[in-house]
């Protein structure tokens, strides 16, 4: 069955960095684009970044452009989110996602940016 397992979250000070990973299984990883979303307390889930499966092109929410980088390793069936210059407003649960007839989600990993 489809599984998306996120890891790498934690507590970091403002200005710090974290790298999230999402290990995928149960589907043809190379056949689909992959995304990261996040959900802060009391807010709706929002798109953060996406990466194509065809040419590796990427797109980002304006709020993270220039600070976050999404990448993928097709040999490891893994997608990453490198997050630099973190801000308190980046605090959220981060979810790995892809769409194939419907949305698939991981369980999420908590990122807390606080001094």
JOBELZI-V59755 format. One line per field, one symbol per residue. ss: DSSP state (H for helix, E for strand, - for the rest). phi: phi as a letter, one per 20 degrees, with the letter a starting at -180 (. if undefined). psi: psi as a letter, one per 30 degrees, with the letter a starting at -180 (. if undefined). Layout:
ss->???
phi->???
psi->???
This chain:
ss->--EEEEE--EEE-----EEEEEEEE---HHH--EEEEEE------EEEEEE------EEE-------EEEEEE----EEEEEE----HHH-EEEEEEEE---EEE---EEEEE--
phi->.fcccebofrebfgnecbceccedbnbegfebfccdcbcegmcffcfdbbcfeecmfcbcfgfdgnddcebbcffdlcdcceddlfcgfefaedcebbdbmbfdceencedcdbe
psi->lkkjjllflakklkfalljkljkklgljeffklklklljlkgllkkkellklfeggllllkeffkfekkklkjffghkkljkjlhkleffklkkkkklkjelkkkaflkkkkjk.
